[in-house]
Protein backbone atom coordinates (compact mmCIF):
# COMPACT_ATOMS: atom_id res chain seq x y z
CA UNK A 1 0.00 0.00 0.00
CA UNK A 2 1.14 3.45 -0.71
CA UNK A 3 0.22 6.69 0.96
CA UNK A 4 1.20 10.11 -0.28
CA UNK A 5 1.33 12.84 2.33
CA UNK A 6 1.43 16.39 1.00
CA UNK A 7 2.01 19.15 3.55
CA UNK A 8 -1.29 20.98 3.93
CA UNK A 9 -3.50 22.77 6.42
CA UNK A 10 -4.34 20.54 9.36
CA UNK A 11 -8.08 20.62 8.67
CA UNK A 12 -7.77 19.84 4.97
CA UNK A 13 -8.63 16.47 3.47
CA UNK A 14 -9.81 14.72 6.64
CA UNK A 15 -11.92 11.60 6.06
CA UNK A 16 -14.29 9.91 8.41
CA UNK A 17 -13.22 6.50 9.70
CA UNK A 18 -14.31 3.60 7.52
CA UNK A 19 -16.68 1.00 8.76
CA UNK A 20 -14.67 -1.61 6.90
CA UNK A 21 -11.40 -1.06 8.75
CA UNK A 22 -10.33 -2.65 12.00
CA UNK A 23 -9.99 -0.03 14.77
CA UNK A 24 -6.81 -0.11 16.79
CA UNK A 25 -7.17 -0.62 20.52
CA UNK A 26 -4.68 2.12 21.35
CA UNK A 27 -5.54 5.79 21.52
CA UNK A 28 -5.73 7.73 18.27
CA UNK A 29 -2.43 9.34 17.20
CA UNK A 30 -2.00 13.01 17.86
CA UNK A 31 -2.17 14.97 14.58
CA UNK A 32 0.93 16.87 13.52
CA UNK A 33 -0.95 20.13 13.76
CA UNK A 34 0.36 22.96 11.63
CA UNK A 35 3.48 20.96 10.78
CA UNK A 36 5.01 21.70 7.38
CA UNK A 37 8.12 20.42 5.69
CA UNK A 38 9.96 22.20 2.87
CA UNK A 39 9.25 19.27 0.54
CA UNK A 40 6.32 17.18 -0.60
CA UNK A 41 5.95 13.72 0.92
CA UNK A 42 4.61 10.36 -0.25
CA UNK A 43 3.98 7.49 2.16
CA UNK A 44 4.35 4.04 0.59
CA UNK A 45 2.82 1.00 2.27
CA UNK A 46 3.38 -2.39 0.64
CA UNK A 47 0.79 -4.91 1.81
CA UNK A 48 -0.20 -8.47 0.97
CA UNK A 49 -3.36 -9.98 2.49
CA UNK A 50 -3.58 -7.29 5.17
CA UNK A 51 -7.32 -6.73 4.87
CA UNK A 52 -7.82 -6.95 8.63
CA UNK A 53 -5.40 -4.10 9.37
CA UNK A 54 -4.87 -1.92 6.30
CA UNK A 55 -7.97 0.21 6.80
CA UNK A 56 -6.89 1.12 10.31
CA UNK A 57 -3.32 1.85 9.18
CA UNK A 58 -4.61 4.21 6.48
CA UNK A 59 -6.95 5.96 8.89
CA UNK A 60 -4.27 6.40 11.56
CA UNK A 61 -1.90 7.76 8.93
CA UNK A 62 -4.52 10.32 7.89
CA UNK A 63 -5.19 11.18 11.53
CA UNK A 64 -1.50 11.72 12.25
CA UNK A 65 -0.95 13.67 9.02
CA UNK A 66 -4.15 15.47 8.02
CA UNK A 67 -4.52 16.22 4.33
CA UNK A 68 -2.80 13.02 3.29
CA UNK A 69 -3.51 11.54 -0.12
CA UNK A 70 -3.26 7.77 0.20
CA UNK A 71 -1.90 5.64 -2.64
CA UNK A 72 -2.21 1.87 -2.22
CA UNK A 73 -0.54 -0.88 -4.23
CA UNK A 74 -2.33 -4.14 -3.60
CA UNK A 75 0.30 -6.83 -4.17
CA UNK A 76 -2.14 -9.40 -5.62
CA UNK A 77 -3.84 -10.03 -2.28
CA UNK A 78 -6.32 -12.88 -2.01
CA UNK A 79 -8.46 -11.09 0.58
CA UNK A 80 -10.25 -7.71 0.61
CA UNK A 81 -7.12 -5.60 1.19
CA UNK A 82 -7.84 -3.39 -1.83
CA UNK A 83 -11.51 -2.88 -0.94
CA UNK A 84 -10.76 -1.93 2.65
CA UNK A 85 -8.05 0.48 1.53
CA UNK A 86 -10.46 2.14 -0.88
CA UNK A 87 -13.13 2.32 1.81
CA UNK A 88 -10.63 4.10 4.08
CA UNK A 89 -10.07 6.73 1.38
CA UNK A 90 -7.08 5.36 -0.51
CA UNK A 91 -6.44 5.26 -4.25
CA UNK A 92 -5.53 1.68 -5.07
CA UNK A 93 -3.00 0.38 -7.60
CA UNK A 94 -3.50 -3.36 -8.09
CA UNK A 95 -0.63 -5.61 -9.13
CA UNK A 96 -1.76 -8.52 -11.34
CA UNK A 97 0.47 -11.02 -9.54
CA UNK A 98 2.83 -11.13 -6.58
CA UNK A 99 6.59 -10.91 -7.07
CA UNK A 100 7.56 -10.09 -3.49
CA UNK A 101 7.61 -7.18 -1.08
CA UNK A 102 10.54 -5.52 -2.86
CA UNK A 103 8.62 -5.49 -6.15
CA UNK A 104 5.68 -3.84 -4.38
CA UNK A 105 7.98 -1.20 -2.90
CA UNK A 106 9.45 -0.45 -6.32
CA UNK A 107 5.98 -0.05 -7.81
CA UNK A 108 5.11 2.42 -5.09
CA UNK A 109 8.31 4.44 -5.43
CA UNK A 110 7.74 4.81 -9.18
CA UNK A 111 4.11 5.85 -8.66
CA UNK A 112 4.83 8.33 -5.85
CA UNK A 113 5.06 12.05 -6.62
CA UNK A 114 6.58 13.40 -3.40
CA UNK A 115 10.13 14.67 -3.03
CA UNK A 116 10.51 12.46 0.05
CA UNK A 117 9.10 8.95 0.45
CA UNK A 118 8.11 7.30 3.72
CA UNK A 119 7.83 3.49 3.74
CA UNK A 120 5.42 1.96 6.21
CA UNK A 121 4.21 -1.61 6.82
CA UNK A 122 0.53 -2.43 6.46
CA UNK A 123 0.30 -4.97 9.28
CA UNK A 124 -0.08 -2.41 12.07
CA UNK A 125 3.39 -2.89 13.57
CA UNK A 126 4.59 0.61 12.67
CA UNK A 127 3.00 3.61 14.35
CA UNK A 128 2.08 6.35 11.84
CA UNK A 129 2.53 8.89 14.62
CA UNK A 130 6.31 8.37 14.22
CA UNK A 131 6.27 9.61 10.62
CA UNK A 132 6.77 13.22 11.73
CA UNK A 133 9.93 12.35 13.67
CA UNK A 134 11.47 10.71 10.62
CA UNK A 135 10.55 13.60 8.33
CA UNK A 136 11.99 16.15 10.75
CA UNK A 137 15.43 14.59 10.17
CA UNK A 138 15.30 14.78 6.37
CA UNK A 139 17.59 17.64 5.44
CA UNK A 140 20.72 16.86 7.41
CA UNK A 141 20.06 13.21 6.51
CA UNK A 142 19.05 11.68 3.19
CA UNK A 143 17.73 8.40 4.63
CA UNK A 144 16.19 8.02 8.09
CA UNK A 145 15.45 4.47 9.26
CA UNK A 146 13.25 3.56 12.22
CA UNK A 147 15.48 1.51 14.54
CA UNK A 148 13.81 -1.31 16.47
CA UNK A 149 15.02 -2.49 19.86
CA UNK A 150 15.39 -6.14 20.92
CA UNK A 151 11.71 -6.34 21.90
CA UNK A 152 10.73 -5.17 18.42
CA UNK A 153 12.25 -8.28 16.79
CA UNK A 154 10.00 -11.30 16.24
CA UNK A 155 12.21 -13.80 18.03
CA UNK A 156 15.77 -14.46 19.21
CA UNK A 157 16.79 -16.21 16.00
CA UNK A 158 15.60 -13.29 13.87
CA UNK A 159 17.38 -10.85 16.18
CA UNK A 160 20.66 -12.77 15.96
CA UNK A 161 20.44 -12.95 12.16
CA UNK A 162 19.67 -9.25 11.82
CA UNK A 163 22.49 -8.39 14.22
CA UNK A 164 24.97 -10.36 12.10
CA UNK A 165 23.69 -8.63 8.97
CA UNK A 166 24.04 -5.22 10.64
CA UNK A 167 27.66 -5.99 11.56
CA UNK A 168 28.44 -7.08 8.01
CA UNK A 169 26.79 -3.96 6.59
CA UNK A 170 28.75 -1.74 8.97
CA UNK A 171 31.98 -3.43 7.86
CA UNK A 172 31.15 -3.07 4.16
CA UNK A 173 30.29 0.65 4.17
CA UNK A 174 32.45 1.79 7.07
CA UNK A 175 29.69 3.39 9.20
CA UNK A 176 27.40 1.92 11.89
CA UNK A 177 24.29 0.29 10.37
CA UNK A 178 22.07 -0.53 13.33
CA UNK A 179 18.89 -1.91 11.75
CA UNK A 180 19.21 -2.69 8.05
CA UNK A 181 16.04 -4.77 7.83
CA UNK A 182 13.62 -2.22 9.30
CA UNK A 183 10.96 -1.36 6.73
CA UNK A 184 9.93 1.94 8.39
CA UNK A 185 12.00 4.70 6.79
CA UNK A 186 11.99 8.10 5.07
CA UNK A 187 14.21 8.89 2.07
CA UNK A 188 14.78 11.22 -0.85
CA UNK A 189 12.82 9.88 -3.82
CA UNK A 190 15.32 10.92 -6.50
CA UNK A 191 18.11 8.99 -4.83
CA UNK A 192 15.89 5.96 -4.32
CA UNK A 193 14.88 6.00 -7.98
CA UNK A 194 18.51 5.89 -9.07
CA UNK A 195 19.30 2.80 -6.97
CA UNK A 196 15.95 1.12 -7.63
CA UNK A 197 17.44 -1.24 -10.22
CA UNK A 198 19.74 -2.67 -7.54
CA UNK A 199 16.87 -3.72 -5.30
CA UNK A 200 15.70 -7.35 -5.41
CA UNK A 201 12.01 -8.20 -5.56
CA UNK A 202 12.12 -10.01 -2.22
CA UNK A 203 12.68 -9.01 1.40
CA UNK A 204 16.32 -7.93 1.12
CA UNK A 205 15.27 -4.67 -0.58
CA UNK A 206 15.59 -2.91 2.80
CA UNK A 207 19.20 -4.01 3.34
CA UNK A 208 20.20 -3.27 -0.25
CA UNK A 209 18.67 0.22 -0.32
CA UNK A 210 20.23 1.27 3.00
CA UNK A 211 23.70 0.10 1.95
CA UNK A 212 23.27 1.76 -1.46
CA UNK A 213 22.58 5.14 0.17
CA UNK A 214 25.58 4.78 2.48
CA UNK A 215 27.91 3.52 -0.26
CA UNK A 216 26.97 6.46 -2.50
CA UNK A 217 28.00 8.88 0.26
CA UNK A 218 24.54 9.98 1.40
CA UNK A 219 23.82 10.56 5.08
CA UNK A 220 21.97 7.77 6.91
CA UNK A 221 20.35 8.12 10.33
CA UNK A 222 18.80 5.48 12.61
CA UNK A 223 16.00 6.84 14.77
CA UNK A 224 14.62 4.67 17.63
CA UNK A 225 10.96 3.70 17.25
CA UNK A 226 8.51 1.48 19.10
CA UNK A 227 7.18 -1.51 17.15
CA UNK A 228 3.88 -3.21 17.99
CA UNK A 229 3.17 -6.89 17.69
CA UNK A 230 1.25 -7.91 14.57
CA UNK A 231 -2.42 -7.11 15.09
CA UNK A 232 -3.61 -10.15 13.15
CA UNK A 233 -2.19 -13.00 11.07
CA UNK A 234 1.37 -14.22 11.17
CA UNK A 235 4.66 -13.47 9.47
CA UNK A 236 5.47 -15.27 6.22
CA UNK A 237 9.07 -15.74 7.34
CA UNK A 238 10.21 -19.34 7.98
CA UNK A 239 13.34 -20.39 9.85
CA UNK A 240 14.91 -22.76 7.28
CA UNK A 241 13.92 -20.66 4.29
CA UNK A 242 15.16 -17.53 6.03
CA UNK A 243 18.49 -19.20 6.82
CA UNK A 244 19.09 -19.90 3.14
CA UNK A 245 17.87 -16.44 2.19
CA UNK A 246 20.15 -14.91 4.81
CA UNK A 247 23.22 -16.61 3.31
CA UNK A 248 22.23 -15.41 -0.16
CA UNK A 249 21.80 -11.86 1.15
CA UNK A 250 25.26 -12.02 2.72
CA UNK A 251 26.81 -13.07 -0.60
CA UNK A 252 24.82 -10.52 -2.55
CA UNK A 253 25.54 -7.44 -0.46
CA UNK A 254 29.19 -8.41 -0.07
CA UNK A 255 29.84 -8.56 -3.81
CA UNK A 256 27.52 -5.67 -4.65
CA UNK A 257 28.87 -2.98 -2.35
CA UNK A 258 32.45 -3.65 -1.17
CA UNK A 259 33.81 -6.84 -2.75
CA UNK A 260 37.44 -6.05 -1.94
CA UNK A 261 36.61 -6.03 1.77
CA UNK A 262 35.68 -9.69 1.34
CA UNK A 263 38.20 -10.81 -1.27
CA UNK A 264 41.25 -9.16 0.30
CA UNK A 265 41.04 -11.05 3.63
CA UNK A 266 40.60 -14.27 1.62
CA UNK A 267 43.67 -13.34 -0.43
CA UNK A 268 45.71 -12.81 2.74
CA UNK A 269 44.47 -16.14 4.14
CA UNK A 270 45.43 -18.09 1.02
CA UNK A 271 48.86 -16.46 0.83
CA UNK A 272 49.43 -17.28 4.50
CA UNK A 273 48.49 -20.91 3.79
CA UNK A 274 50.94 -20.93 0.89
CA UNK A 275 53.74 -19.80 3.23
CA UNK A 276 52.72 -22.37 5.85
CA UNK A 277 52.71 -25.11 3.22
CA UNK A 278 56.21 -24.12 2.07
CA UNK A 279 57.62 -23.99 5.62
CA UNK A 280 56.03 -27.35 6.41
CA UNK A 281 57.70 -28.96 3.40
CA UNK A 282 61.10 -27.50 4.33
CA UNK A 283 60.67 -28.71 7.91
CA UNK A 284 59.89 -32.16 6.52
CA UNK A 285 63.24 -32.23 4.72
CA UNK A 286 62.32 -30.99 1.24
CA UNK A 287 64.85 -28.79 -0.64
CA UNK A 288 64.46 -25.07 0.02
CA UNK A 289 63.98 -24.32 -3.69
CA UNK A 290 61.21 -26.91 -3.95
CA UNK A 291 57.64 -25.53 -3.99
CA UNK A 292 55.09 -28.11 -2.89
CA UNK A 293 51.81 -28.32 -4.89
CA UNK A 294 49.82 -26.92 -1.96
CA UNK A 295 51.98 -23.79 -1.89
CA UNK A 296 51.56 -23.21 -5.62
CA UNK A 297 47.80 -23.82 -5.39
CA UNK A 298 47.26 -21.42 -2.47
CA UNK A 299 49.55 -18.76 -3.96
CA UNK A 300 47.90 -18.72 -7.40
CA UNK A 301 44.41 -19.02 -5.91
CA UNK A 302 45.08 -16.00 -3.71
CA UNK A 303 46.27 -13.93 -6.67
CA UNK A 304 43.17 -14.84 -8.70
CA UNK A 305 40.88 -13.84 -5.82
CA UNK A 306 42.74 -10.56 -5.29
CA UNK A 307 42.52 -9.43 -8.91
CA UNK A 308 38.92 -10.61 -9.17
CA UNK A 309 38.09 -8.55 -6.07
CA UNK A 310 39.95 -5.54 -7.47
CA UNK A 311 37.95 -5.61 -10.70
CA UNK A 312 34.70 -6.14 -8.78
CA UNK A 313 35.51 -3.15 -6.58
CA UNK A 314 35.93 -0.90 -9.61
CA UNK A 315 32.62 -2.07 -11.04
CA UNK A 316 30.90 -1.52 -7.69
CA UNK A 317 32.17 2.08 -7.54
CA UNK A 318 30.70 2.81 -10.97
CA UNK A 319 27.22 2.00 -9.63
CA UNK A 320 27.27 4.74 -7.01
CA UNK A 321 28.13 7.95 -8.79
CA UNK A 322 26.11 10.73 -7.12
CA UNK A 323 24.99 13.76 -9.15
CA UNK A 324 25.18 16.88 -7.01
CA UNK A 325 21.59 17.73 -7.97
CA UNK A 326 20.44 14.89 -5.68
CA UNK A 327 21.76 16.62 -2.61
CA UNK A 328 18.93 19.13 -2.40
CA UNK A 329 15.19 18.70 -2.64
CA UNK A 330 13.58 22.12 -2.66
CA UNK A 331 14.77 23.79 0.52
CA UNK A 332 15.20 20.48 2.28
CA UNK A 333 18.98 20.73 2.69
CA UNK A 334 19.23 23.04 5.65
N, C-alpha and C positions, 0 to 999 in steps of 0.2 A: 504494500500500500504506500501511496505517496501523498504527502501533504505539503502544500505550498503555503508558506506564511509570508505575507507581504505586510510590512510595517504600516499601520493604519490607526485611525482613532479608536480608542478602546471600545466604543459603543457600536462600531461599524461591523456589519456582517455576522452578528450573533445569530445562532440557530437554536431553536428549542431542542431539548433532548429527544432522541428518537425512541419510540416504543419498542423498536426491534433490537436495541442494543442492550448489553448486559451492564447494569450499573455497578460501579465499583464500591466496595464496602467502606473505603476510606473517605475522608472528607474531600470535597471538591477542591481542586487546585486554586490557588489565589491568582487571579489574572495579573498579567504584567501591565498594570495600568499606566498609560501614558508613555510606555517604553518604546523608543525608536532606535533603530540602528541605521548607520549611514550606508546601508546596502539592502537590497531585496533578499528575501529568504524563501527557500523551498524546503519543506519537510518531507522526506521520502520514507515510507514505511513498506517494507516488503513482507507480505503475509501469504501463507498457504494454509488453508483450512482453519482459519482463525475466526470463524463466524460467531463464536460465543463471546469473543472479546473485542473484535475490531471496532464495533460501534462505540463501545465505551472509550476506547483509545482515541478515536476521532473526536468524540465529544469533549474529552478531557483536554485534548490538544487545543481545540477551539476555545475552551474555557480559560486555559492558561494564556493563550495568545489570541485575543479577540480579533476578528477581521481576517482570520485565516481562510485561504482557499485550499481545499483538500483535494489532492490528486491521489488516486488509488490504482495500483497495478495488482490485479488479481492474478496470482501465479498459477492459473489453471486449478483452482480449488474445486474440490468435489462437494463442498457444502455451500451455504448461503453467504459466504464472505462478501462477495460483490454486492448482493442485495442489501445486506446490513450496512455496508459502507455507504451505499447510495442513500439509504434511509437516514443515515446520520449526516448527510449533506455533502458527501464526497463525490467527485467526478472520477469514474472508474475506467481504467484501462485494463482490458482483459487480455492475458496471454493465452494463445491457443493450446499450448502444452507447457509442461514444467521442465525446465532445464537446470534448476537449482537456485538457491538464494542469491548467489552472485549474479546470475543472469537477470533476476528480478531487479536487483539494485542497479544494474547497468541500464535497464529499460527506464527506470525512474530518473536516473541522472540525465539521460538524454532528453526525457520529456520535461524536466524541470526548467523553469525560466529564471529562478532567483540567482543572484550573484553568489550566495552562500547556500549550501545544502546541509540540512540536518537529517541524519539517518536514525530511525527509531523502529524498534521491534513492534509487531502487532499483537503480541501475546500478553501484553499487560505488565511485563516485567520492568519496563522503563517508565519512569515518571515524567510525563510531559512538562510538569512544573520545573524540571531541571533544564529545559531548553534555553531559557533566558541566561542561565549561568554559562552555558557553553558559548552562546552568541556574544556575550559580553567580552569574551577572550579573543574573538576573531578581530584581527587588527595586528596586535603584537604577534599573534600566532596564526598560522595558515591552516592548521588542523588541530582540533580540540577533541580528545577522546574521553568519554566517561569511564573512569577507572573504578572497577569493582573491587571490593575487599574479599577476604576469604569466605565470608558468609554468602557473598553474592555468586559464588561458583556452585554448580550443581552438586558436585561430590568431590571427594578427596582425589580420586583418579584424574578427573578433569582439571582440578586445580594444579596438580603436579605436572600434567602435560602442558598446560598453559604457562606455568612458571618456567619450564624448560624452553618453551618456544620464545618466551620473553627474553631469557638470557641469551639465546642464540641471536635473536633480532638485535639486542643491544650490542653484541659482539660484531655483527655484520655492519651496522651503520655507525657505531662508535658513540652512540648516545643512549641514555637509559630508555628502554621501551617497556613500560610497566603493565600494560594490558592490551596486547596486540589483537586479541580476539573479541574485544568488546564491540558490539554493533551500534552503540549509541555514540554518535559523533557529529561534529559540525566541521565543514571544510569549504574551501573556495572551489566553486564549480568549475572554473576554467582549468585549474590544475588537475582536478579529478578527471575531467574529460580527456586531458592529454595522456593520462596513465591508464585510461579505461581499458585499452587493448591488452594491458598486462594482467588484468584481473581474470581469474578463472571463474567459471560458472557456478562453482560449488562454494562451500563454507569458507575456504581460505581467502576469499576476497578481502576480508577485514585485515588480515595479516599483510597481504600483498600491498594493499593501498597505503597502509601506515608506513611500511618500509620504503615504498616508492616516494612518498612525500619527504621522508627523512633523507633518503639517498640523493634526492634532487636538491637538497639544501634548504628546504622549507622548514619553518619552525613548527614543532609538534609539542603539544601540551597535554598532559594527563590530569583530568579534573575528577576528584573523588565524587562518586554518586552512590545512591542507595538503590539496590535492585530488589524488586519483589519476587516472590515465588510465582511460578506460572499460575494464572487464575484458573485455567481449565486445561485438559489434555495433558500430553506428555511430550518430552523432547524426542526428536527423531534420531538423536545421536545414539549409537551403539558402541559398546566398549571395544569389541574386536575390530569392527569396521573403522572406528575412530583411530585405533592404534595403527592400522595400515595407512589410513589417510594422514595421520600425524607424521609418519616416516616420509611419505611422499611430499608433504609440505616442507619438511626439513630440507630434503634434497632440492626442491624447487626454489625456495627462497635463497638457499645457499648459492646456487649457480646463477640465479637471476640478479642478485644485488651485489655481492662481494665474493666472487669465486676465488680470488687469490687468497682470501683469508681462510679458505678451506684447503685449497690445493698446496699452499706454501707449507703449512705444518706437515702435510703428508709427504711433501718433497723432502723436508728435513728428516722425517722419520725414516724414509727409505734410504737416504744417504747415510744416516747413522747405522742402519742395518747393514749397509754395504761395508762400512768400516769395521763393524763388529765381525762380519763374516770373514773379512781379510785377516784381522788380528787372530781370529780363532784358527784359521788355516795355518798361519805362521807359528802359533803356539803348538799346533799339532805336528810341526816338523816340516811343513811345506816350504819350498824356496820362497824367499822374500819377493822375487819378481813374478811369482806365480799368482794369478788372480783366479780364485775359485769361481765356479759358475754362479753361486749365490751372490757374490759381490758384483759381478757383471750385471746380473738380473736386477738387483736392487738399485744399482747406480743408474742404469739406463732407464729403468722404470721411473725413478725419481726425476730425471731430466725431462722425460715425456710429460709427466704430470705438471712440472713447473711451467713448461712452455705452453701447455694446454691452458693452465690457469691464467697465464699472462695474456694470452689471446682472448680468453673469456672475459677477463677484467676490462680490456679495451672495448669489447663489444658492449659490456654492461654499462660503461660510462657513456656510450653514445645514446643510450636510451633515456638518459636523464639530463638532457640539456634544458635549461630553464630560461625562456624568454623573459626579459625584464618586465614586459607588460603584464605578466602574471602577478607581480608583486603588489599591485594595487587593485582594489575593486572599489570604484567610486572614491569615497573618502575613508575607506575602511582602514588603510594603513596609517595609524596615528603615530 
